Amino acid sequence: MQNQNNFALGNVSQHILHIAGPMIVAQFINILYNVVDRIYIGRLPDVATLAMSGLGLCLPLISIVIAFANLFGMGGSPLCSIARGSGDHDLAEEIMGNSFSLLILFSVLIMIVGLLFKEPLLWAFGASQNTIAYANDYMSIYLLGTPFVLIGLGMNSFINSQGFAKIGMMTVLLGAVTNIILDPIFIFVLAMGVKGAALATVISQFVSALWTFQFLTGQKTILKLKKERLKLKIKHVKKIFALGMAGFMMGLTNSVVTIVCNATLQTYGGDFYIAIMTIINSIREVVSLPGQGLANASQPVLGYNYGAKQYQRVLKAIRFTTITCFLTSFLLWLSITLFPQFYIQIFSHNPEIITHGTQAIHLYFFGFFMMAFQMTGQAVAVGLGKSKQAVFFSLFRKVMIVVPLTLILPIYMGIDGVFIAEAISNFIGGGACYLTMMLTIGKDLKKKRLSVAKG
């Protein structure tokens, strides 16, 4: 099994695709946890638009929860790949065990703090008297499942990093199927509305977390989750935090952008436009999947070969990931541009939302294909353990470009300015991220490749 998942042997492109296929399916299924909720909520009689706005207000808090899963999952799993590539099996298991302990600890803290402060936060995020009840009902139940979210998402990264992409896919498949079955029962049959959507999600996340734990403590895994590896070691914790900060900042900045967007939309357009932005965010989550999945799939291959000092293979993996990410992102952008109504009608059949949403989608997704360079640059930095670059890439596009533009453009352009801000950031952020990665990490890899060839 160890030899089978040796990424320093064989074709690097095939390794990435072997991991990417199941990983993309897994990520798509994972997104169904929230997207399916919105599809069903969008069909509630009489209150669909307000309920959809309520769920949209919960997205920043959900992003923060996911950010902590990324902090310890994306922080520990590349370090495991590098340790495994260098042949240090014990170190890899210690890192995984420390990541698990951190996930448990922080899940409890997040749940307690979230339950205490959720309502004032929802008001601050743009809630109105019409939407606060829906948002509060959903978030109260969702937060109770925080430990399951962090274990399922965070520890699944360690399954994928070992090359068990199909097992990783099963983690989210089991949860998503459970969610799809339970959602209509709780929402419509039991007439629980948004509370039913949240309860179905929590139960589904429990199923995913249980599957992940059983695999990593079983006989088929390469790196095993062991009791003696759970004791936190400061040297590992520092490295996990440092590298995971990129994934954490990605989730956190997504949360900040959503908060700013919702607050601005409430000022210029009210609950109606928050519902449209909720639909657009749902579409973005889905169409970002292929590119993001390919980028994430490259990380174990990049990390393993970097640990094994196979720098030429690392450069090949970067080139392959760049091309495939760009092509998939371009094709999906084309489909959104040509058929925006198709995507909107997945979530709503309200004629007004379709009319105004079509214009918003054209503005928001303009230049979406440039995100391929952001995804690749970010993935390379994380996969090779370059924490400073990874954090910078996370902050630059969202905090330095999107947030200021979202606040400034609507003053001069009205509601359209909120959606145009994202389009501008695609070009500036994507281009700057990739160029910086090639001038720093890429240049360093080429020097190391020459050094190995001479030595």
C-alpha positions as CSV (number, residue, x, y, z in Angstrom):
1,M,0.0,0.0,0.0
2,Q,2.9,2.4,0.8
3,N,4.4,1.7,-2.6
4,Q,1.1,2.1,-4.3
5,N,0.7,5.6,-3.0
6,N,4.3,6.6,-3.7
7,F,3.8,9.8,-5.7
8,A,7.6,10.0,-6.5
9,L,7.0,7.1,-9.0
10,G,4.9,7.1,-12.1
11,N,3.3,9.9,-14.0
12,V,2.6,13.0,-11.9
13,S,-0.4,14.1,-14.0
14,Q,-2.0,10.6,-13.6
15,H,-1.4,10.8,-9.8
16,I,-3.2,14.2,-9.7
17,L,-6.1,13.0,-11.8
18,H,-6.4,9.8,-9.8
19,I,-6.8,11.9,-6.7
20,A,-8.8,14.7,-8.4
21,G,-11.7,12.7,-9.7
22,P,-12.9,11.3,-6.4
23,M,-11.9,14.6,-4.6
24,I,-14.0,16.7,-7.0
25,V,-17.0,14.4,-6.5
26,A,-16.4,14.5,-2.8
27,Q,-16.2,18.3,-2.7
28,F,-19.3,18.5,-4.9
29,I,-21.2,16.2,-2.5
30,N,-19.9,18.2,0.5
31,I,-21.3,21.4,-0.9
32,L,-24.6,19.6,-1.3
33,Y,-24.9,19.8,2.5
34,N,-25.7,23.5,2.3
35,V,-26.8,23.9,-1.3
36,V,-29.5,21.2,-1.0
37,D,-30.8,23.1,2.0
38,R,-31.1,26.2,-0.1
39,I,-32.8,24.3,-3.0
40,Y,-35.5,23.0,-0.6
41,I,-35.8,26.3,1.3
42,G,-36.3,28.1,-2.0
43,R,-39.4,26.1,-2.5
44,L,-41.1,26.8,0.8
45,P,-44.6,28.2,0.2
46,D,-45.0,32.0,0.8
47,V,-41.8,32.6,2.7
48,A,-39.1,31.2,0.3
49,T,-37.3,34.5,-0.4
50,L,-37.2,35.6,3.3
51,A,-36.1,32.1,4.4
52,M,-33.4,32.1,1.6
53,S,-32.2,35.5,2.9
54,G,-32.1,34.1,6.4
55,L,-29.8,31.2,5.3
56,G,-27.6,33.7,3.5
57,L,-27.0,35.6,6.7
58,C,-25.7,32.3,8.3
59,L,-23.1,31.9,5.6
60,P,-20.4,34.0,7.4
61,L,-20.7,31.9,10.5
62,I,-20.6,28.7,8.5
63,S,-17.5,29.9,6.7
64,I,-15.8,30.6,10.1
65,V,-16.6,27.0,11.2
66,I,-15.2,25.6,8.0
67,A,-12.2,28.0,8.3
68,F,-11.2,26.2,11.5
69,A,-11.5,22.8,9.8
70,N,-9.2,24.1,7.1
71,L,-6.8,25.5,9.7
72,F,-6.0,22.1,11.1
73,G,-6.9,19.9,8.1
74,M,-5.0,21.9,5.5
75,G,-2.4,22.8,8.0
76,G,-1.5,19.2,9.0
77,S,-2.1,17.1,5.9
78,P,0.6,18.8,3.7
79,L,3.1,18.4,6.5
80,C,2.1,14.7,6.7
81,S,2.7,14.3,2.9
82,I,6.1,15.9,3.2
83,A,7.0,13.7,6.2
84,R,5.8,10.6,4.4
85,G,7.7,11.6,1.3
86,S,10.9,11.9,3.3
87,G,10.3,8.5,4.9
88,D,9.4,9.6,8.5
89,H,6.3,7.6,9.2
90,D,6.2,8.3,12.9
91,L,6.5,12.1,12.4
92,A,3.6,11.9,10.0
93,E,1.4,10.1,12.5
94,E,2.3,12.6,15.3
95,I,1.3,15.5,13.1
96,M,-2.1,13.8,12.3
97,G,-2.7,13.1,15.9
98,N,-2.0,16.6,17.0
99,S,-4.3,18.0,14.2
100,F,-7.1,15.7,15.5
101,S,-6.7,17.0,19.1
102,L,-6.8,20.6,17.9
103,L,-9.9,19.9,15.9
104,I,-11.7,18.5,19.0
105,L,-10.6,21.3,21.3
106,F,-11.5,24.2,18.9
107,S,-14.8,22.6,17.9
108,V,-16.1,22.8,21.5
109,L,-14.9,26.4,21.9
110,I,-16.5,27.5,18.6
111,M,-19.8,25.8,19.5
112,I,-19.9,27.5,22.9
113,V,-18.9,31.0,21.7
114,G,-21.2,30.7,18.7
115,L,-24.3,29.8,20.7
116,L,-23.6,32.7,23.1
117,F,-23.2,35.4,20.4
118,K,-25.0,34.2,17.3
119,E,-28.0,36.6,17.5
120,P,-26.1,39.9,17.8
121,L,-23.7,38.7,15.1
122,L,-26.6,37.9,12.7
123,W,-28.0,41.4,13.3
124,A,-24.5,42.8,12.5
125,F,-24.4,40.7,9.3
126,G,-27.4,42.4,7.8
127,A,-30.5,40.7,9.4
128,S,-33.8,42.5,9.4
129,Q,-37.0,41.9,11.4
130,N,-38.3,39.7,8.6
131,T,-35.2,37.4,8.4
132,I,-33.7,37.2,11.9
133,A,-36.0,34.4,13.0
134,Y,-35.0,32.1,10.1
135,A,-31.3,32.8,10.5
136,N,-31.4,32.3,14.3
137,D,-33.4,29.0,14.0
138,Y,-30.9,27.6,11.5
139,M,-27.7,28.6,13.2
140,S,-28.8,27.5,16.7
141,I,-29.1,23.9,15.5
142,Y,-26.1,24.0,13.0
143,L,-23.7,25.1,15.8
144,L,-24.5,22.0,17.8
145,G,-22.9,19.9,15.1
146,T,-19.7,21.9,15.1
147,P,-17.5,18.9,16.4
148,F,-18.9,16.7,13.5
149,V,-18.1,19.4,10.9
150,L,-14.5,19.8,12.1
151,I,-13.8,16.1,12.4
152,G,-15.4,15.2,9.1
153,L,-13.9,18.0,7.0
154,G,-10.6,18.4,8.9
155,M,-9.6,14.7,9.2
156,N,-10.8,13.9,5.6
157,S,-7.8,15.9,4.4
158,F,-5.5,13.2,6.0
159,I,-7.3,10.5,4.1
160,N,-6.8,12.3,0.8
161,S,-3.2,13.2,1.6
162,Q,-2.4,9.5,1.8
163,G,-3.9,8.9,-1.7
164,F,-7.1,7.3,-0.5
165,A,-9.3,9.7,-2.6
166,K,-12.1,7.2,-3.0
167,I,-12.4,6.7,0.7
168,G,-12.3,10.5,1.1
169,M,-15.1,10.7,-1.4
170,M,-17.1,8.2,0.6
171,T,-16.8,10.4,3.7
172,V,-18.9,13.1,2.2
173,L,-21.0,10.8,0.0
174,L,-22.5,9.1,3.1
175,G,-23.2,12.4,4.8
176,A,-24.7,14.0,1.6
177,V,-27.0,11.1,0.8
178,T,-28.2,11.2,4.4
179,N,-28.8,14.9,4.1
180,I,-30.7,14.6,0.8
181,I,-33.0,12.0,2.3
182,L,-33.6,13.8,5.6
183,D,-34.1,17.3,4.2
184,P,-37.5,16.9,2.6
185,I,-38.7,14.7,5.5
186,F,-37.8,17.3,8.1
187,I,-38.5,20.5,6.1
188,F,-41.8,19.5,4.5
189,V,-43.2,16.3,6.0
190,L,-42.6,17.3,9.6
191,A,-43.1,21.0,8.7
192,M,-39.9,22.1,10.5
193,G,-38.8,24.5,7.8
194,V,-35.3,25.9,8.3
195,K,-35.0,24.1,11.6
196,G,-35.5,20.8,9.7
197,A,-32.8,21.8,7.2
198,A,-30.3,22.4,10.0
199,L,-31.2,19.2,11.8
200,A,-30.7,17.1,8.7
201,T,-27.3,18.8,8.1
202,V,-26.1,18.0,11.7
203,I,-27.1,14.4,11.5
204,S,-25.4,14.1,8.1
205,Q,-22.2,15.6,9.4
206,F,-22.2,13.1,12.3
207,V,-22.3,10.2,9.8
208,S,-19.4,11.7,7.9
209,A,-17.3,12.2,11.0
210,L,-18.0,8.7,12.2
211,W,-16.8,7.2,8.9
212,T,-13.6,9.3,8.9
213,F,-12.7,8.3,12.5
214,Q,-13.3,4.6,11.8
215,F,-11.1,4.6,8.7
216,L,-8.2,6.4,10.3
217,T,-8.3,4.1,13.3
218,G,-8.7,0.9,11.1
219,Q,-6.3,-1.4,9.3
220,K,-6.5,-0.1,5.7
221,T,-5.0,3.3,6.4
222,I,-1.2,4.0,6.0
223,L,-1.1,6.6,8.8
224,K,-3.1,5.5,11.8
225,L,-4.8,7.7,14.4
226,K,-3.4,6.5,17.7
227,K,-4.0,7.5,21.3
228,E,-0.3,8.0,22.1
229,R,-0.1,10.5,19.2
230,L,-2.8,12.8,20.4
231,K,-0.7,14.7,23.0
232,L,-0.1,18.1,21.7
233,K,3.5,19.1,21.0
234,I,4.3,22.7,20.6
235,K,6.7,22.2,17.6
236,H,3.9,20.5,15.7
237,V,1.2,22.9,16.7
238,K,3.2,25.9,15.5
239,K,3.8,24.3,12.1
240,I,0.2,23.3,11.8
241,F,-1.0,26.8,12.7
242,A,1.5,28.4,10.4
243,L,0.6,26.4,7.3
244,G,-3.1,26.0,8.0
245,M,-3.4,29.8,8.4
246,A,-3.8,30.0,4.6
247,G,-6.9,27.8,4.5
248,F,-8.1,29.5,7.7
249,M,-7.7,33.0,6.2
250,M,-9.4,31.8,3.0
251,G,-12.5,30.8,5.0
252,L,-12.3,33.8,7.3
253,T,-11.9,36.3,4.4
254,N,-14.9,34.6,2.7
255,S,-16.8,35.3,5.8
256,V,-15.7,38.9,5.9
257,V,-16.6,39.4,2.3
258,T,-20.1,37.9,2.8
259,I,-20.7,40.1,5.8
260,V,-19.7,43.2,3.9
261,C,-21.7,42.2,0.9
262,N,-24.9,41.4,2.9
263,A,-24.6,44.6,4.9
264,T,-24.1,46.7,1.7
265,L,-26.9,44.9,-0.1
266,Q,-29.2,45.5,2.9
267,T,-28.5,49.2,2.5
268,Y,-28.9,49.5,-1.2
269,G,-31.4,46.6,-2.0
270,G,-32.8,45.0,1.1
271,D,-33.7,41.4,1.8
272,F,-34.5,40.7,-1.9
273,Y,-30.9,41.3,-3.0
274,I,-29.5,39.3,-0.1
275,A,-31.5,36.3,-1.4
276,I,-30.0,36.9,-4.9
277,M,-26.5,37.0,-3.4
278,T,-27.2,33.7,-1.5
279,I,-28.1,32.1,-4.8
280,I,-25.0,33.5,-6.5
281,N,-22.8,32.2,-3.7
282,S,-24.4,28.8,-4.1
283,I,-23.7,28.8,-7.8
284,R,-20.1,29.9,-7.2
285,E,-19.5,27.1,-4.7
286,V,-20.6,24.6,-7.3
287,V,-18.7,26.0,-10.4
288,S,-15.5,26.5,-8.4
289,L,-15.4,22.8,-7.6
290,P,-13.5,21.4,-10.7
291,G,-10.7,23.9,-10.6
292,Q,-10.4,23.9,-6.8
293,G,-10.6,20.1,-6.8
294,L,-7.7,19.8,-9.2
295,A,-5.7,22.3,-7.3
296,N,-6.3,20.5,-4.0
297,A,-5.6,17.2,-5.6
298,S,-2.1,18.4,-6.6
299,Q,-1.1,19.2,-3.0
300,P,-0.3,15.6,-1.8
301,V,1.6,15.0,-5.0
302,L,3.5,18.3,-4.7
303,G,4.3,17.8,-1.0
304,Y,5.4,14.2,-1.4
305,N,7.7,14.9,-4.3
306,Y,9.1,18.0,-2.6
307,G,9.9,15.9,0.5
308,A,11.5,13.4,-1.8
309,K,13.6,16.2,-3.5
310,Q,12.0,15.4,-6.9
311,Y,11.9,19.1,-7.9
312,Q,11.4,18.4,-11.7
313,R,8.3,16.4,-10.9
314,V,7.0,19.3,-8.7
315,L,7.4,21.7,-11.6
316,K,5.6,19.3,-13.9
317,A,2.7,19.0,-11.4
318,I,2.5,22.9,-11.2
319,R,2.3,23.2,-15.0
320,F,-0.3,20.4,-15.4
321,T,-2.5,21.9,-12.5
322,T,-2.4,25.4,-14.1
323,I,-3.5,24.2,-17.5
324,T,-6.3,21.9,-16.3
325,C,-7.6,24.5,-13.8
326,F,-7.8,27.2,-16.4
327,L,-9.6,25.1,-19.0
328,T,-12.2,23.8,-16.6
329,S,-12.8,27.3,-15.1
330,F,-13.1,28.8,-18.6
331,L,-15.7,26.3,-19.8
332,L,-17.8,26.8,-16.6
333,W,-17.6,30.6,-17.0
334,L,-18.8,30.2,-20.5
335,S,-21.8,28.1,-19.4
336,I,-22.8,30.6,-16.7
337,T,-22.5,33.5,-19.2
338,L,-24.7,31.8,-21.8
339,F,-27.3,30.1,-19.5
340,P,-27.6,32.2,-16.3
341,Q,-31.3,31.5,-15.9
342,F,-30.7,27.7,-15.8
343,Y,-28.5,28.1,-12.7
344,I,-30.9,30.5,-11.0
345,Q,-33.9,28.3,-11.5
346,I,-32.2,25.5,-9.5
347,F,-32.8,27.6,-6.4
348,S,-35.8,29.8,-7.3
349,H,-38.6,30.2,-9.8
350,N,-39.5,33.7,-8.7
351,P,-39.6,35.8,-11.9
352,E,-38.2,38.9,-10.2
353,I,-35.2,37.0,-8.8
354,I,-34.6,35.5,-12.3
355,T,-34.7,38.9,-14.0
356,H,-32.5,40.8,-11.5
357,G,-30.3,37.7,-10.8
358,T,-29.4,37.3,-14.4
359,Q,-27.9,40.8,-14.5
360,A,-26.1,40.2,-11.2
361,I,-24.6,36.9,-12.4
362,H,-23.2,38.5,-15.6
363,L,-21.5,41.1,-13.5
364,Y,-20.3,38.9,-10.6
365,F,-18.8,36.1,-12.8
366,F,-17.1,38.2,-15.4
367,G,-13.5,37.0,-15.6
368,F,-14.3,34.0,-13.4
369,F,-11.7,31.9,-15.3
370,M,-8.9,34.0,-13.8
371,M,-9.7,32.3,-10.5
372,A,-7.8,29.3,-11.9
373,F,-4.5,31.2,-11.3
374,Q,-5.6,32.0,-7.7
375,M,-6.5,28.4,-7.0
376,T,-3.2,27.1,-8.5
377,G,-1.0,29.6,-6.8
378,Q,-2.6,29.0,-3.4
379,A,-2.5,25.2,-3.8
380,V,1.2,25.2,-4.6
381,A,2.1,27.4,-1.6
382,V,0.1,25.2,0.8
383,G,1.3,21.9,-0.8
384,L,4.9,22.8,-0.4
385,G,4.5,24.2,3.2
386,K,5.2,27.8,2.2
387,S,3.0,29.3,4.9
388,K,3.8,33.0,4.4
389,Q,3.0,33.0,0.7
390,A,-0.1,31.0,1.2
391,V,-1.5,33.5,3.8
392,F,-0.6,36.4,1.6
393,F,-2.5,34.9,-1.3
394,S,-5.5,34.4,0.9
395,L,-5.6,38.0,2.2
396,F,-4.7,39.9,-1.0
397,R,-7.8,39.2,-3.2
398,K,-10.5,39.3,-0.6
399,V,-9.4,41.8,2.0
400,M,-7.3,44.2,-0.1
401,I,-9.5,44.2,-3.2
402,V,-13.0,42.9,-2.8
403,V,-13.9,44.5,0.6
404,P,-12.9,48.1,-0.3
405,L,-14.5,47.9,-3.7
406,T,-17.7,46.5,-2.3
407,L,-17.9,49.5,0.0
408,I,-16.8,52.1,-2.5
409,L,-18.4,51.1,-5.9
410,P,-22.1,51.1,-4.8
411,I,-21.7,54.8,-3.8
412,Y,-21.2,55.6,-7.5
413,M,-22.8,52.7,-9.3
414,G,-25.6,51.6,-7.0
415,I,-26.4,47.9,-6.3
416,D,-24.4,46.8,-9.4
417,G,-21.1,47.9,-7.7
418,V,-21.4,45.0,-5.2
419,F,-21.3,42.4,-8.0
420,I,-18.7,44.2,-10.1
421,A,-16.3,44.2,-7.1
422,E,-15.9,40.4,-7.4
423,A,-15.2,40.6,-11.1
424,I,-12.4,43.1,-10.8
425,S,-10.8,41.0,-8.0
426,N,-10.7,38.0,-10.3
427,F,-8.3,39.7,-12.7
428,I,-6.1,41.5,-10.2
429,G,-6.1,38.9,-7.5
430,G,-5.7,35.8,-9.8
431,G,-2.9,37.4,-11.9
432,A,-1.0,38.7,-8.9
433,C,-1.2,35.5,-7.0
434,Y,0.1,33.3,-9.8
435,L,2.8,35.7,-10.8
436,T,4.1,36.0,-7.2
437,M,4.1,32.2,-6.8
438,M,6.2,31.8,-10.0
439,L,8.6,34.5,-9.1
440,T,9.2,33.1,-5.6
441,I,8.4,29.4,-5.2
442,G,8.8,28.6,-8.9
443,K,12.2,30.3,-9.1
444,D,13.4,28.5,-6.0
445,L,12.2,25.1,-7.3
446,K,14.2,25.7,-10.6
447,K,17.4,26.5,-8.6
448,K,16.9,23.3,-6.5
449,R,16.3,21.2,-9.6
450,L,19.6,22.5,-11.1
451,S,21.4,21.9,-7.8
452,V,20.2,18.3,-7.7
453,A,21.1,17.7,-11.3
454,K,24.7,19.0,-10.7
455,G,25.2,17.1,-7.5
